[in-house]
Amino acid sequence: MKNIGFLSFGHWSASPHSMVRSGADALLQSIELAVAAEEAGADGAYYRVHHFAQQLASPFPLLAAAAARTSRIELGTAVIDMRYENSLYMAEDAGAADLISGGRLQLGISRGSPEQVVDGFRYFGYEPPEGMSDADMAREHTRVFLEVLKGEGFARPNPNPMFANPPGLLRIEPHAPGLRDRIWWGAGTRATAEWTAEQGLNLMSSTLLSEDTGVPFHQLQAEQIQRFRDAWKTAGHDREPRVSVSRSIFPIVNDLDKQLFWQQRGSTDQVGFLDGGTARFGRTYAGEPDKLVAELAEDEAIAAADTLLLTVPNQLGVDYNAHVVESVLTHLAPELGWR
């Protein structure tokens, strides 16, 4: 059994071919897709975070709104760029959204991906200290964020407060119990996956890895997952971790599917360059259901993960993307033992 959800980047464009023409369209349709996915039987609605782009950016208003319209599915991010975040303010926002959801938040965080602007985090007021890289700064922001999510007091109370304080040091409020165990790190390499395990974070692995060993993408990702699990065991954490992988999967079950994705039936892994280094990009799975069942059964990383995130082409609109999710759940999941 696997948790199956969607992952949307929330693109919008004035293109006549886009059904998402504005930021308002992207946000409102993201909420509607969460509702439709829950009705279809999916387990999660996840959203990408990109700053300075015509895509989803500030996630917590969206997560809270989707939480208020749904009752069962997990709501998450994949991923929040921690270079841009005020750790304590983020803990307040995350705590509020999680309480609204009834404890359904699953927050993917990371150092972030290539940006639309040069060092965009500097415009947000964050400058790596002397001797620290932007990646180091992201991990330091993460350390503080995880620490305050524990719910322990750390701030000295005012001796003459406007309202009565509980005894002792004060913590960030509202506190969301259990949220610390529902934080994921988006890892792009095998080494980062091991670091993720050491921190007691769940592992989130996308459709690319920023390294290449010459083996197929799914095998490299499966190795990453195994290294994560081995490091988790060595660290001695007292809970079972979760692992997600992202995939582009499009069952062709009607004429519109065929029109949109027929040419991607022969998709293969790609090797390219990202942030100045070699990266391996996973293939798109497109084709008739019986063909996809056979191909997906050979994907070692999907087999190793407990959660599968379906990357959706959100500019095709809510109805079509809900159809993609439902097609995977109906035509593929039972045959593959995911349901």
Disulfide bonds with the S-S distance in Angstrom:
none
